Amino acid sequence: MFEPDFGSEEFAAVQEPLRKGWITMGEATLRLESEFAARCGVRHAIAVNNCTAALHLAVVAAGIRPGDEVICPTLTFVATANAVRYAGAMPVFCNSVGPENLNIGPAEVAELITPRTRGVIAVHYAGFPVDMAGIQDLARKHGLVIIEDCAHALFSTLQGRSCGALGTVAGFSFFGNKNMTCAEGGMVTTNDDEIAGRVRNMRSHGMTTLTLDRYKGRANSYDVIASGYNYRLDDIRSELALVQLKRLDGFLTERRRVRTRYIDWLAGSVVSVPDFDWNRISSPGDSVGHHIMSVLLPEGCNRSDTMEQLKLQGIQSSLHYRPVHTFSAFSDSAAPAGRLAETEALASRQLTLPMYPTMGNEQVDLVCESLLAAM
């Protein structure tokens, strides 16, 4: 499905904190936050140890409280809904727009808003931005916070702005299969000074000063002003992420090449590739930070058999995702019977094909030949 691309710069980078003798959160993490904020076009970027932590902090810092409802897609990784649960709130699962757009949309969100709705989580599936103009209109009308789940969208742009700068607060992922990686890691972005302050405080036990501050002589004590967490990112991974961030544009160029070849191969076949309403919602100059190659198999196709046929050719495939509301742990969040049937049907046809920057054209050809033969 994915291969990270590491070279001599990455190997040198991870040794730098060992040479300096400072391996926990320190100067490298501060540099990563500064460069990430500049790239994203936001005032604040706060590094954390993974995207689940980023989403948890984003939800809590944005003011979500026990008893609140937060609308989120059911076609997403479970961490999106778990972050809502961590705050004691209730995830309200939303349908995808349809077979051409696996994201949630304003119309789908609007029909779920109740007096208890406090926020919306916009997951930019496969790197394609949600129709944020419509979501922003709903947020203004109903007084909602917008939390962006940008795990797939590093860095997608919409209407000239980066994902991560389109809502109240956002979370990013640096997991091993993401557009840039440091094995584990994440980032919270926001333009809200108060939210940024709360996130910074909560990521390290609610403490008012950090270990680095005391080491540097900038403080000799600390207070604990909130119930916080241990969500820090260490400097070893920060150094690795800094190199990957510098190389990201090249990675994204190659991802676009791979996706374009897939589209050319599959055009006119029984396998469809959602376009996410991109031509309708985007502006000239906008771009997609393609993360996964998601396709829809024809209705009635046996997906398990198809995946097995690909496996026999040495090709891994995957599913993104089983709808969250169908998991046993979320049975108490189940929607009325049939309300999410459309997304359930889409999810049963969804298949993810390999896509990564070092994937050669001949490998794409092999995947498509094998997939269409299986069809």
Secondary structure as GFF3:
##gff-version 3
##sequence-region A 1 375
A	DSSP	alpha_helix	8	20	.	.	.	ID=ss1
A	DSSP	alpha_helix	27	40	.	.	.	ID=ss2
A	DSSP	beta_strand	44	48	.	.	.	ID=ss3
A	DSSP	alpha_helix	51	61	.	.	.	ID=ss4
A	DSSP	beta_strand	69	73	.	.	.	ID=ss5
A	DSSP	alpha_helix	78	86	.	.	.	ID=ss6
A	DSSP	beta_strand	90	94	.	.	.	ID=ss7
A	DSSP	alpha_helix	106	110	.	.	.	ID=ss8
A	DSSP	beta_strand	117	123	.	.	.	ID=ss9
A	DSSP	three_ten_helix	125	127	.	.	.	ID=ss10
A	DSSP	alpha_helix	132	142	.	.	.	ID=ss11
A	DSSP	beta_strand	145	149	.	.	.	ID=ss12
A	DSSP	beta_strand	157	158	.	.	.	ID=ss13
A	DSSP	beta_strand	161	162	.	.	.	ID=ss14
A	DSSP	beta_strand	169	173	.	.	.	ID=ss15
A	DSSP	beta_strand	186	190	.	.	.	ID=ss16
A	DSSP	alpha_helix	193	202	.	.	.	ID=ss17
A	DSSP	alpha_helix	211	215	.	.	.	ID=ss18
A	DSSP	alpha_helix	235	266	.	.	.	ID=ss19
A	DSSP	alpha_helix	278	281	.	.	.	ID=ss20
A	DSSP	beta_strand	293	296	.	.	.	ID=ss21
A	DSSP	alpha_helix	303	312	.	.	.	ID=ss22
A	DSSP	three_ten_helix	324	326	.	.	.	ID=ss23
A	DSSP	three_ten_helix	328	333	.	.	.	ID=ss24
A	DSSP	alpha_helix	341	349	.	.	.	ID=ss25
A	DSSP	beta_strand	350	353	.	.	.	ID=ss26
A	DSSP	alpha_helix	361	374	.	.	.	ID=ss27
###
